[in-house]
């Protein structure tokens, strides 16, 4: 029960962080960029970073998402826990960009709200202090419940 309460708190915190951003796709990209340091070299994640930086590319977000999803599910090259969270963040960035572009059908309306939750999970599972600090800065802080 405590885990569910903590997850709900992180979700609510993530929602408030996302909704307070004047440029939510840019913020999501900055969180992904912070997470991307030291977790491997993945062209699919690089594509999501480029997508977040380039509004003209937002209409291609579904294709970026599909490539990310295929790679994250590839059993021939499994991801470790930190890398899997990185890919989840990248998928959320693609979803946010897709929705911001106004393309139908949209992804889940709360895709951006989950960025804080996933980034907080990454902070808690990594033992890299620099990654933790950079993610905390990109998020704009951490919730008190974490």
C-alpha positions in Angstrom: 0.0 0.0 0.0 2.9 2.4 0.8 4.4 1.8 -2.7 1.0 2.7 -4.3 0.8 5.8 -2.2 4.3 6.8 -3.1 3.7 6.1 -6.8 0.5 8.3 -6.7 2.5 11.1 -5.0 5.2 10.9 -7.6 2.6 10.9 -10.4 0.9 14.0 -8.9 4.3 15.7 -8.5 5.2 14.8 -12.1 1.9 16.2 -13.3 2.6 19.5 -11.5 6.1 19.7 -12.9 5.0 19.0 -16.4 2.1 21.4 -16.4 4.2 24.2 -15.0 6.6 24.2 -17.9 6.2 27.0 -20.5 7.9 24.7 -23.1 6.9 21.2 -22.0 8.6 19.3 -25.0 11.8 21.2 -24.4 11.7 20.4 -20.7 11.0 16.7 -21.5 14.0 16.7 -23.8 16.2 18.3 -21.1 15.2 15.5 -18.7 16.0 12.9 -21.3 19.3 14.6 -22.1 20.3 14.4 -18.4 19.3 10.8 -18.2 21.1 9.9 -21.4 24.6 10.6 -19.9 26.6 7.5 -19.2 23.9 5.0 -20.0 25.1 3.9 -23.4 25.0 5.1 -26.9 21.6 4.5 -28.5 20.7 6.1 -31.9 17.0 5.7 -31.0 17.4 7.9 -27.9 19.5 10.4 -30.0 16.5 10.6 -32.4 14.2 11.4 -29.5 16.6 14.2 -28.3 16.7 15.7 -31.8 12.9 15.5 -31.9 12.5 17.4 -28.7 14.9 20.1 -29.9 13.3 20.6 -33.3 9.6 21.5 -33.4 9.5 20.9 -37.2 10.2 17.2 -36.4 7.4 16.7 -34.0 5.1 15.3 -36.7 7.6 12.4 -37.0 7.2 11.6 -33.3 5.2 8.4 -33.9 8.0 6.9 -36.0 10.6 7.9 -33.4 8.4 6.2 -30.7 8.0 3.1 -32.8 11.8 2.7 -33.2 12.3 3.3 -29.5 9.7 0.7 -28.6 11.1 -1.9 -31.1 14.6 -1.4 -29.6 13.4 -1.6 -26.0 11.6 -4.9 -26.7 14.5 -6.4 -28.6 15.3 -9.7 -26.8 18.5 -10.1 -28.8 20.0 -7.0 -27.1 18.3 -6.7 -23.7 18.5 -3.4 -21.8 19.6 -3.2 -18.1 17.2 -1.5 -15.7 18.7 1.9 -16.0 18.7 1.7 -19.8 15.1 0.5 -19.8 14.1 3.6 -17.8 16.0 5.7 -20.3 14.1 4.2 -23.1 10.8 4.8 -21.2 11.7 8.4 -20.8 12.6 8.7 -24.6 9.2 7.1 -25.5 7.5 9.7 -23.2 9.3 12.5 -25.0 8.2 11.2 -28.3 4.6 10.9 -27.1 4.7 14.5 -25.7 6.1 15.8 -29.0 3.4 13.9 -31.0 0.6 15.3 -28.8 2.1 18.8 -29.0 2.1 18.6 -32.8 -1.7 17.9 -32.7 -1.6 14.8 -34.7 -4.4 12.3 -34.4 -4.7 9.9 -32.8 -2.9 11.3 -29.7 -1.0 9.3 -27.2 -2.2 9.2 -23.6 -3.0 12.6 -22.3 -0.9 12.0 -19.2 2.3 11.0 -21.0 4.1 14.1 -19.9 3.0 13.6 -16.3 4.9 10.3 -16.1 8.3 11.9 -16.9 8.9 12.9 -13.3 7.9 9.5 -12.0 10.2 7.6 -14.4 13.1 10.0 -13.9 12.7 9.7 -10.1 12.8 5.9 -10.5 16.0 6.3 -12.4 17.5 8.5 -9.7 16.6 5.9 -7.1 18.1 2.9 -9.0 21.4 4.4 -10.2 24.5 4.6 -8.1 25.9 7.4 -10.2 25.8 10.7 -8.2 26.4 12.9 -11.2 23.5 11.3 -13.1 21.3 11.8 -10.0 22.3 15.4 -9.7 21.8 16.2 -13.4 18.4 14.5 -13.4 17.4 16.4 -10.3 18.4 19.7 -11.9 16.6 18.9 -15.2 13.5 18.0 -13.3 13.6 21.2 -11.3 14.0 19.4 -8.0 12.7 16.2 -6.5 9.5 15.5 -4.6 9.8 15.4 -0.8 8.3 11.8 -0.9 11.3 10.3 -2.8 
